[in-house]
Amino acid sequence: MKKTMGVKRSTLFTLSAGVLIAGASFAGLQRLPVAHAQTRLPAFTPRTISITESDDLSALDKADKATADLVQFVEPGVVDIVSEAGMSRDLTGRAVPGGGGEGSGVIYRPDGYIITNDHVVGGFDKVTVILQDGRQLPGKVIRAQDMDLAVVKVDAKDLPTLPFADSTTVRPGEFSMAVGSPFGLTNSVTFGHISAISRTNNILDDRLGIHREYGDMLQTDTPINMGNSGGPLLNVHGEVIGINTAIYSPTGNYNGIGFAIPSNTVRYVADKLITDGKLSRGALGLAPATLEPYKAKEMGLPGGAKVVRIVNGTPAAMAGIKLNDIVVRVGNLAIKNESDVRDSMMNYSPGETIPVEVVRDGQHKTFQVKLTSPDKLPQPVAPQVQQPQPDLQNPFGPGFKVPNLGDPNPFGNGNGSDNSVPPTNRTGNAKLGVTVGDLTPTLREQFHIPAAAGGAIVTSVSPGSAADKLGIQPGDVIQGLGGKQIDSAQALKDAMQSKKWGEQCSLKFTRYGDHMVSSEDLPFTF
């Protein structure tokens, strides 16, 4: 069976992959030269290292035994999953093998229901589940594609299951363990800690051509690699606290940062898939971010979620909710953070109308929002830049002029080198990592920017820069920096003059499309 490596997703990778074998060589030991001919070394007698009877290692022995017992308890509940695609055709029309992948899963119910990631099994023609006892069973996939979760049903009984913990009780610093099939090495066990909670990521699935947005993920330093996807992240009691899903890495291999979908979300989705055969949930059409504690205190709120992105035509936008509104209640659920907003949608179905309470300019407002389904939300369209004109220095057309901003590029040098310098070595003013220009009638028409909209239009983005990490693209219009309004390229230059490396800031920008607008106001650090 052919196994293929998983798909690279920028600096975030999902973990389904095949086998990778690495070799190593060891150089022989060499005698060190003597500094002076007359120098004589003291006599040296080699001895073995042993444990004396006086050494008390009972605590270590107990911990060692407990760890091994924990692994022995957990391993039967973890499976290897091999996915295969049928024949497909290349660009010339020739039939070629469709490829496949390998990941992990956890047995959820003894009657043959197994949980894994959708990117491990979704869209493949054949899925095979391999149990620890060696049985290979064909699986039927039930998908929750937008949640990157799936249930695989196999024909089996009395399977060993693993208990699930309440993921809301997980705290940074706790020990964690992962079991799975990294690079096809089944039943591999690694240990680490919970590094952080409530992480949000957006990852492009190149194979399926979709963006997956993940909210409220657990971050861990437990070593996980491609092939660990779908396997469990566990606590010291052998309880599942999450499903390993992605890693942050420039190479595609373990780099100390991994992410898992929390167990409470996993259980809810799995139960829905098993009971209803699909996941039906509502969608507001906005992106929330947890309100900073100091801002909540200043506003006299116990918590909330700030609207950092909203697209015209979505339920929230049509109801009247705006960028920077603070969501404090959805239906009957009080909102303390962004996870509450996402989780609240699990309680409602598309087509339902629910009240959403927000705080705007210190005033509480309630909007009636008619929900839709996630797959029907309008998606922001990346601006399509016209082909360069004969003047290659002016790809935005003859109506575009780059203003004279003094420094040829005060926002970054266009190749990422400014932002590649280690933070401790950076000197001078901070760089945002973009080149910008003023809006012209030609650009407004090309990028569907209304006449009333102001700002500085982005013409290029430096790879690896702060702007690049925020997702800025050519054609985006920057309209605010650190709370200051930006209405021109010169205004952005002026606002940048006082910014220092390591300073926290926020960037407001809007992306315009045909009958669609997406605005964001995101925090970042230079």
Sequence and secondary structure as in RCSB ss.txt:
>XXXX:A:sequence
MKKTMGVKRSTLFTLSAGVLIAGASFAGLQRLPVAHAQTRLPAFTPRTISITESDDLSALDKADKATADLVQFVE
PGVVDIVSEAGMSRDLTGRAVPGGGGEGSGVIYRPDGYIITNDHVVGGFDKVTVILQDGRQLPGKVIRAQDMDLA
VVKVDAKDLPTLPFADSTTVRPGEFSMAVGSPFGLTNSVTFGHISAISRTNNILDDRLGIHREYGDMLQTDTPIN
MGNSGGPLLNVHGEVIGINTAIYSPTGNYNGIGFAIPSNTVRYVADKLITDGKLSRGALGLAPATLEPYKAKEMG
LPGGAKVVRIVNGTPAAMAGIKLNDIVVRVGNLAIKNESDVRDSMMNYSPGETIPVEVVRDGQHKTFQVKLTSPD
KLPQPVAPQVQQPQPDLQNPFGPGFKVPNLGDPNPFGNGNGSDNSVPPTNRTGNAKLGVTVGDLTPTLREQFHIP
AAAGGAIVTSVSPGSAADKLGIQPGDVIQGLGGKQIDSAQALKDAMQSKKWGEQCSLKFTRYGDHMVSSEDLPFT
F
>XXXX:A:secstr
         TTEEE                    SSTT              TT   HHHHHHHHHHHHHHHHHG
GGEEEEEEE  EEE TTS EEE  EEEEEEEEEETTTEEEE HHHHTT SEEEEE TTS EEE EEEEEGGGTEE
EEE S SS     B  GGG  TT EEEEEE GGG TTEEEEEEEEEEEEEEEEEETTTTEEEEEEEEEEE S   
TT TT EEE TTS EEEEEEEEE SSSS  S EEEEEHHHHHHHHHHHHHHSS    B  EEEEE  HHHHHHHT
 S  EEEEEEETTSHHHHHT  TT EEEEETTEE  SHHHHHHHGGG  TT EEEEEEEETTEEEEEEEE B GG
GS            SSTT TT TT      SSS TT  SSSHHHHS GGG  SB    EEEEE  HHHHHHTT  
TT  SEEEEEE TTSHHHHTT  TT EEEEETTEE  SHHHHHHHHTT BTT EEEEEEEEEETTEEEEEEEEEE
 
